[in-house]
Amino acid sequence: MQLDAHIVRLRLAETFVIAREARDEEDVVQVELTHDGVTGHGEAAPIERYDESAESALAFVREHGHLIGDDPFALEEIGARLAAIPGEQAAKAALDAALHDLQGKLLGVPVWKLLGLPRVGPPTSWTIWLGDPDDMARRTDRVAGRFRRLKLKLGGGDGLDVDRVRAVRARTELPLQVDVNEWWSLEEALDAIPRLAALGVQYVEQPLPAGDPGGAELKRRSPVPIYVDEDCHTLADVAACADIAHGINIKLAKSGGIREGIRMAHAARALGLGVMLGCMVESGLGIAAGCVVAPLCDHVDLDGNLLIAEDPCPGVTFADGVQVPSEEPGLGVGGS
Ligand code: MG
């Protein structure tokens, strides 16, 4: 198979702020795998939190792309070869997505159908990124009606996180979910979460730092389900998450692709855990791969391509709050 890869810069429609950082643009890596004259496309959205960048992802693809081999259907063997090299999960996800896209195009079916999955999953949340409470309430007003649930980024470090949720709740009856991005201590979480429960928050994502020893106690005492994101990357992490959380957040940029994401969803179900699907800032190509896993999830946060000023890879349709993948072969995005 012939492999090409390059960096694509995505300009955000507005500055995106979470507890760790503020961004105006994001770089992703797009890969193309060509076999028998057909090209599959995939995208990597590297996560800085895990010391990945577009440059490191591109370097991984260029150095290790030969491990793909010549059979685009040998996903299990290809995955094992790639997994033997630690790190660069986003780059692996891009290769996995390109292989799925290629398979679908070679067979003339969309990837969701190829995998025997329904076409659509739950509605996506819209992310209200971190700001002061009034600002977050104003931004809620602007999206009301377009989305069926909202995810609030918390972790302001200023004692105002519950006020943020209260300010948003005063503007909307939509289901609210919050993501603390590791910013609270156990004491802060035990203080805030009962007050968030009173405001009707559906779940709290990653309140404690990854690996925090207070996780099991928080799970036991929290009146609201705890979902972990930074604590859960691949299948190997899922079992331990049952001790500290009620659910896991799967992201293809952490799992290394669609195939491992599906494994994680099933493992979580076996452990009685809830499943959510997250994303990074991504073009429609990255979101199209996420859409494949979405029908296996209880909660979906796939707004990455809706946050950018102009999607260079259209193909996913946002309809009535749901991200709907194409019916075209493969991922249905990014050329033929
Ligand atoms: Mg998160």
Residues whose N, C-alpha, C, O or C-beta is under 5 A from the ligand:
A	BS01	MG	D179 E205 D229
